[in-house]
Every structure is written in C-alpha cells, then in structure tokens.
C-alpha cells in the first residue's frame, strides 16, 4: 500500500477497491497503485451523518468548582477534569484539560459504572429517525453511522475514557480479566445499539474513533492488540459489513504503522487522518497482509 500524496486535508487508505462516492474530493490520487484505491476525503465534502441523542454513551457534566481561571467538573463519562477558561475561543479551550480521576478502577467500579449503558436501544435514538419520509432514506450523499468527527466509539478510546491512559497501560498486565470483561461488554453494547439503525437504513461507511498513537508509536503494541482488541474488532467489523456497511475506517493520529496489519486482518478498509507530524507520510505496507503481520509481530 503506497502513500497517496496531494494537497488534501485528510486521507483514508483502503485495501482493495471499495465503492467510492462523487462527493468525495478525489479518487486515485497521485501515488496510488492500481490495486489500492486511495479515497481522499475533503472537509468541504457533503456527508450526512446519523447520530443519536447526546446521551448515547454518556450524560451531562457536574461543575464542582468555578473560579476566574479554571473550572473543575465531572464530565459525562464520570471523569474529574480541571479546565483552563482563559483563551477559550468558540467553546474550544487553548490547552488540554487536566484529567484528575476516572470512574473505572477495578471490577467492582466497572460493574457499578456499566448501568449507564443499559436500557432499551430505542431510548437512545432521535425522534422520527426511521420515519418513511426521513431525509436519511434515499439520500444521494454518503451516509455514515455515528459522528465521523465526534469520536463516538472505539475500543481503545472507550477504555481510555473509562480508565485513563496511564491506568489502562498497567491494567493490560495487572488485571487482564477486567479488560476482557470491559471489551466484551462494549462489543455487546455497540452491536445492540446499532442493530435497529442497520436494519432500517443503508450506511456507506463507519469511522471507528481510536486516537491511540503518538509520533513515537502506538500506546499499545501488536501483541496486546492481538490479545485484547483484535477479536472484538473482527466481531464488530463483520457485524457492520454483514449489515451493508461498505467501508470501515479507523481514526487515529500518530504513527500506528505496526498496528495496520492487525487492523487489516480485522477487516478494516482504511485509516485517517494520516499525520505527517507522526512520520505517517512515510507509511508503506506490503500488500501481502500475512507478511506484514509477521513483520509487525517481530517488531513487538
């Protein structure tokens, strides 16, 4: 798979030649090989997104302390955060919040926390979403399930939201049974929630949000990914594609190249954005997926 260069805003690499759409900025950009289609998605493209109520995965926030410079609050995931108020523009803060505490610390706290995700799937859907005259039916625009820019769902990202990056990095080893339990719950949850939408509507693509890498590499290696995430990725991607989703992409920043063979093994079609600051512009993988997987395992 070769790097597709060009003056565009984000890239999605796709293995094989999936269906493409005329509202995407360009197809077969310079540098792509005949056997690999590079689908370039421009921010100016029109894409219709089907999302749920704001409470799909979390609730509101509770302010604990509010000063002139900072606000201390518990967010919808149950994380305690301190945010700097000065420099905020259009609701966007000038710096990342300080994450102080996370809701899931052990099996007991997880079993107390998981009730947030229970209840009928229909309660999480917007009114009239499946009406006969819904604009989602028969649209000429690519239709995506979940907000492609809002970080709606991903396996590593959800564990990080619940547990925190540092704590999660320890729990892979200290309590693998808890991580397996969390992942099994997440897969059961997302399949149950998405089933009504996939039954009623036809979706062109889904973006799985992860953000699991920095410029020095991913926050988990191939061995951990294979042990924990790969079985659930396979189940999720198979569910999506067996219900008509044509393209499944993964959103992650940084240099995640050692994980690409495993994503492909799971059935993922592409990735984006390709972050040059993470040396991702040098990314190349062998079209022979098995050779690439062997190579990634040696790196791990």
Secondary structure, DSSP 4 states (H G I P E B T S, - for coil): -----SS-S-EEEEEB-----TTSSEES-TT--TTEEEEE--TTS-EEEE---TTSS----EEEEE-SSEEEEE-TTS-EEEEE-TT-BTTB-SSPPEEEE-S-SSHHHHHHHGGGG-S-GGGGSPTTTT-TT-TTTT-SSEEEES-TTTT---HHHHHHHHH-HHHHHHHHHH-HHHHHHHHHHHHHHHHHHHHHHHHHS--SEEEEE---EETTEESS-HHHIIIIIHHHHHHHHHHHHHTT--EEEEE--S--HHHHHHHHHTT--EEE---GGGTGGG----S-HHHHHHHHHHH-
